[in-house]
Amino acid sequence: MSKIFEERERAAEMLFVRAEEARFMMHCQGVRSLAAYAAWKLRIDEQGATAYARELLSAAMEGAKDEDLVERVRADLAAGGVIVDPASLRRELNRPTTQGVFAVGPAEPRQGAESRV
């Protein structure tokens, strides 16, 4: 009987790992989307846009928060003479995450949500 519980526990752990990996990939896609948006606004060529996306991804991997990324892109755009509302930058950053949550599910159960096991 304990073997069944161990298998269920492993399955639950695998589901958790897969969901976290999917969330991570969606966040990376959001950072890439934000970089592409900024590159388009600044009229940067494809090679420059790729390098800019790598810089933002590197900053995200080093622990930069979403707000830090938004502020950095806003400052880069302002330096290039482009004024953009930070809310639109946040929307661009969160676009893949918002779309992907339907495939992965919410990060945490809602308050008062019943268990469906």
C-alpha positions in Angstrom: 0.0 0.0 0.0 2.9 2.4 0.7 4.1 1.8 -2.8 0.9 3.4 -4.2 1.4 6.4 -2.0 5.0 6.8 -3.1 4.0 6.6 -6.7 1.3 9.2 -6.1 3.9 11.4 -4.3 6.3 11.1 -7.2 3.6 11.9 -9.7 2.5 15.0 -7.7 6.2 16.1 -7.5 6.6 15.7 -11.3 3.4 17.7 -12.0 4.8 20.5 -9.8 8.2 20.4 -11.5 6.6 20.5 -14.9 4.3 23.4 -13.9 7.2 25.4 -12.5 9.3 24.8 -15.7 6.3 26.0 -17.8 6.0 29.1 -15.7 9.7 29.8 -16.0 9.6 29.4 -19.8 6.5 31.7 -20.0 8.4 34.3 -18.0 11.4 34.0 -20.3 9.0 34.4 -23.3 7.6 37.5 -21.6 11.1 39.0 -21.2 11.8 38.2 -24.9 8.5 39.8 -25.9 9.3 43.0 -23.9 12.7 43.1 -25.6 11.2 42.7 -29.0 8.7 45.4 -28.3 11.4 47.8 -27.2 13.6 46.9 -30.2 10.7 47.6 -32.5 10.0 51.0 -30.9 13.7 51.9 -31.1 13.9 50.5 -34.7 16.8 48.2 -33.8 17.8 45.6 -36.3 17.3 41.9 -35.7 20.9 41.3 -34.5 20.6 44.2 -32.0 17.2 43.1 -30.9 18.6 39.6 -30.1 21.5 41.0 -28.1 19.1 43.3 -26.2 16.8 40.3 -25.4 19.9 38.4 -24.1 20.8 41.3 -21.9 17.3 41.4 -20.4 17.2 37.7 -19.9 20.6 37.8 -18.2 19.3 40.5 -15.9 16.2 38.4 -15.1 18.3 35.3 -14.4 20.5 37.4 -12.1 17.5 38.2 -10.0 16.1 41.4 -11.5 12.4 41.8 -10.6 9.8 42.5 -13.3 9.6 46.1 -12.2 13.3 46.5 -12.6 13.1 45.1 -16.1 10.2 47.5 -16.9 12.1 50.5 -15.6 15.2 49.5 -17.5 13.3 49.2 -20.8 11.5 52.4 -20.1 14.8 54.2 -19.5 16.3 52.7 -22.6 13.3 53.8 -24.6 13.4 57.3 -23.1 17.1 57.5 -24.0 16.2 56.7 -27.6 13.5 59.4 -27.6 10.6 57.1 -27.2 8.1 57.8 -24.4 6.1 54.7 -23.4 3.7 54.2 -20.5 5.1 51.7 -18.0 1.7 50.0 -17.9 2.0 49.0 -21.5 5.5 47.6 -20.9 4.1 45.5 -18.0 1.3 44.3 -20.3 3.9 43.2 -22.8 6.0 41.5 -20.2 3.0 39.6 -18.8 1.3 38.8 -22.1 2.8 35.2 -22.5 2.2 34.5 -18.8 -1.4 35.6 -19.0 -2.0 33.4 -22.1 -0.1 30.5 -20.7 -1.9 30.3 -17.3 -4.8 28.6 -19.0 -2.5 25.8 -20.1 -0.7 25.4 -16.8 -3.3 26.6 -14.2 -3.0 29.2 -11.5 0.2 29.4 -9.4 -1.7 28.8 -6.2 -5.2 27.7 -5.3 -7.7 30.4 -4.7 -8.9 31.2 -1.3 -11.8 28.9 -0.5 -11.3 26.7 -3.5 -12.4 23.2 -3.0 -10.0 20.3 -3.6 -10.9 18.3 -6.8 -8.9 15.2 -6.1 
